[in-house]
Amino acid sequence: MSNTAPTHEEWDPKTYWVAPARNFRFSARLHLQHTLFQSTLGHLLAPQIQAAVADSAHLKVADLGCGNGVWLSDLDRELSSRGITAQLNGYDLNAANFPAAPFRPASMTLKTLDVLASSLPAEHLGAYDIVHARVFVSSIPNSDPTAFLSAARALLKPGGWLQWEESRADRHVVEAPPPDVGKSACETITGILKAGAEARGFRFEALLDGLGDHLERGGFGDVRVGARDTCMRDWKAWTENYLMVWEELASAFPPREVAPQAPMSREQWVQLFAGAVKEAEDGVVVHQGSITYVVGRKALG
């Protein structure tokens, strides 16, 4: 048996971002991403849900794919300011980015759970007033949300609400300030990532354009779909968010000496990334145009 160390990491979105070499960077990026989502959307809970729960004294909320729990932490602050007590439960595949219990709100618990598993623990079924998910599309096999929506509906109480938010993973807008500033490295990287996602069976455009229809077919009522354009003032921060992602992807490509016939070597990726950083320093921005959100309600009966 060979003891040779792996030359590159297999791409598995369930484990790649929480590897020890990058988990703290990933968590830092989640904080930035949360700030950008909130700047774009302007709400933690969608207006329809805010109106529906305005008179509630207590809420039980689940955040699926909670990462480091930043959305729940902000929600605790908002609900507390309205005099609403809450039980806030976050679930993720990996606990690497969970803040320690003494340093998070008393209302918040974080646990590992695969929400796409064939069965969910009985104590979670029919337990929640609100189920929230954000940036979940890359975790949905073959871009078919049937299993995810079934799980979300199972977690909700009768009359409970699902809120699901996504950036436009199917598109990256690359813009340069004056016409003479190059942007080829950024455009090449975004093209590679789009082709790679499609090769793995992801069909982000069809999924995102059909979110409302998917919820209705999944048994939800009172479905509303909304979109908010990203703000120009945030485009530099969105760019830096993507640069952090691109930098961490280098180890997913094999070195040239190991796989000379690979369509993309690690050396080529690093060179492309350096070019993208230079373009960003020259003022090029990368963003996804808008954020889409959808809400739906589980039937009362």
N, C-alpha and C positions, 0 to 999 in steps of 0.2 A: 504494500500500500504506500502510495506516495505521500510525503509530508509537505509537498510544495504548496505554498499559500495560494489562494485564488488570485487570479490576475485582474479580475473585475467582479463587481457585485451583480448578481442577478436582479433584474428589476421586479420588485414586488412592492406595490404601494402600501401594503399592510405593514411592512417591516423596514423599508428603505429609509424613511425619514426619521425613525426613532433609533437608528443605529447609534452606538455610543459616540462615534466620531462627529455626529451632526445633530444630535437631538436638542442640544441647547440652542443651536442656531435656528432649528426648525421652530422651537417654541418662541424665540424672539420674533421670528417672521410672522407667527400666528398673531402676536400682539399688534404688529404693524398692519397685517391684513384686517384684523378686527377694526382697528381705527379707520381704515379706508372704507370698509363696508358701512360703518356707522356714518361716516362723512357723506357717503353716497345716498344711503337709504333714509337717514334722518330718524330712524326709529329702531328700537329693539324688538318690540311687538308691533306687528302690522296694525293699521288703523281698525280693521274689522275686528281683530282680536281684542285690541284695547277697549273698544266699545262693548264687546260681549262680556268682558270680565271686570268692567269698571266698578261694579257694585260688589265684587267678591271680597270676602274677608280673608280667605286663605286659598292659595293655589298650589297645585303640585305640577311641576314642570320637569320634563326630560329633555336633555340635549344630547343628540346622537352624533357620535364622532366629535366629542367635546374638546379634544386636544388638551390645552392647558386650562380649560374652564373659564376663559376670559369673558365669553358671552354671558355665562351664568353669573359671574361675579358682578358684571355691570347690571344685570337684571335684578340681582338682590338689592343693589343700591336704588334702582328705580322703583321697585315694588315697595321697599321700605319707606321711601319718600311719600308714597301714596297711602301709607297705613295698611298695606296688604302683607300679611305674613305668608311665607312660602316654604315649601320643601322642594329644593332644586337638586335634581339628580343628573349627573353627567356620566355618559358611557363612552368608552373608547376601547379599541383593541389592545392598546398598550398604555401602561400607567407611567411611562418614562417622563412625561411632561406634566403630570399632575402636581400642583403645589401641595406642600405638606399640610396635613389637616389643621395644625395650629395657625396657619397663615392664610386660611381662606374663610369666607363667611360661615357662620354657624349653621346657616340654612342649607349649605351646599355639601353634598357628598359626591365623590367621584369613584367609579368602579370600572373594571374591565368587563366588557360584554361585546359579543359579536351579534349585532342586531340582525344580520342576514343569516344567522344559523337557522337550522330547520325548526327549532323550537325555542321559545323564550321561557325564562323562569316564571312559574305560575304567579308568584307574588307581584310581578310587574304588569300582568294582564289587566286591562281595564282600570288602570290606576291613575292616569294622568289627565289633567285638564288641558295641558298644552304639550305637544311634542315639537321640538325644533331641530332642524338640520341645516347645515351650511357647508358649501363646497364638498358635496358628497358624490358628485357624478363620477369621479375617477375611481370610486369604490364599488360602483354598480356594474356587475359583469354584463358584457354585451349591450350596455346602455338600456337594459330592460329593467325598469323600476318596480316591476310587479311584486317581487319579494320584499323590497324595501317598504313599499306602500302598505303591503299586508302587515308587516311588522309594526309600522307606525300606527295603523288603525287598531291593531290588537292591543297596543299599549294605552290607547286613549279610553277615557270614560265615555259613555254615551253623551253626545253633545260636545265632546272635546275637540280641540283645534290642532291641526298640523300647520306649521309654518316652515317653508323650505326656501332657501335662498342660494342662488348660484351666480357667479360671474360667468361671462360668456366664454366658456372653455373652448368653444369652437372657433374663436376668432382672436387674433391679436392685431391691434392697430399700431403700426410703426410710423411715427411722424418725426420729421426733421424740421427745425425752425426755419432757416433760410434754405432755398433749393440746392445750394452748393455743398451742404453738409451730407456726407455719405451715411447710409443706414443699411448697407448690404449685410453686415454681420448679424445685426438684429433680425433682419428679414430672413436670413438663412436659418438661424436658430429656430425661429417660430415656425418656419416651414418644416424643419426636421421633426419638431415636437408634434406638429399636427399629423404628419405622415406616420410617425411612430404610434400615436394614439389610434389612428384608423387601422393600422396593421394589427393592433391588439384587440380589435373588435369594438372600440368605442365609437359611437355615433352621436357626438355631443349635440350637433345642430338639431337633429331630429328629436332628441330627448328634450332639449331646452325649449324648442319651439312648441312642443306638445305637452308641456307640464300640466296645463289645465285639463286637457283631455285625459291624461294619465290619471289624475286624481279622480275625475268623474268615473272612469272605468274601474278605479280601485275602490269605489264605494263611498266616496266623499261627496258631500253636498255643500251648498253655499260657496262654491269655488270661485276665487278671484285671483287673477294673475296681474301682476304689476311689474313695471320696469323703471329704473332710474338711471339716467346717463351719469357716467363718472364725471367728476368735476375737473376742469382744466388745472385748477390749483393743486390737485392731488396727483397729476400724471407723473411728476418726478418721483413721488413716493411709490406709485405703482411700478414704475420702472425699476426702482431699487429692490422692490419686493421680488420681481421676476429675475433680476440679476442674482439675487441670493439663491433662488431655485436653480438657475442655470449653472452656477458655480458648483453646487453640490452634486450635479448630475455627472461630473467628470468621471467619477469612479465607476459609473455604469458602463463605460466604454473600455474595450481592451486596449492595452498598449500595442503599438504598431509591430514591435518585434514578436509579439505573441500571436497576433492575428493580422498578418499583413494584408489579407484579402477582405477584412471587415469593411463595410461601407463607411464607417466612421470610427477612426481610432481616437484614443484618449488625447494624443498629441494634437490631432486636428481640432478636437472639441475645445481644448485649452486655448488654441490659437484663435478659434472663432470667438470664444468668450472674451479674450483680451481685446479683440476688435470691437465687441459689443460694449465693453466698458469704456473704451475710447470714444465710441460714438455717443454714449450716454454723457460722457464728460463734455462733448461738443454740443450737447443740448437735445439729442434724440430722445424721444419718449416712447414707451411701450405701454399700452393699456388695452382693455378689452371692451371699451365702448360703453357698456352698461352692466347693471346687475339686475337679474330677474328674480322675482319672488312670487310664490304661490301659496295661498292659504286654502284650507278646506276643512269642513266640519264633519265629524262622525255623526251618523244619525242618532237621534234620541232613543229610538225604539230598539 
